[in-house]
Amino acid sequence: MEEKRKVIDCRWFPSANKCTLAISGREEEVIKTAVDHAVKMHGEKDTPELRNELRHLLKEAKD
């Protein structure tokens, strides 16, 4: 069975730069890309806590 795609969207969270990026794919791809984006664009630190928070915010993508 194929793994379900996950999605996370910056529009779900208030930010100073009003980011509209949405990321979808396999869970680990989304987490890696979301962490990279959060660090580079939003000044976050790559910590286990950030990764855990992002993982809890994932939703199933509507394909």
C-alpha angles and dihedrals in degrees: 000000000000118000113253116249117246129207138200124183129197089213087072089068130054114244136172092238094048091232117197101187117140121191125196135174139085112346097253092047091052094047093049093047093043091051092048090050094046091052098045101037105026103032095241123151119242100243135149087249092057091048091049092049092050092047090055091051096055118115131193111266118240102233 
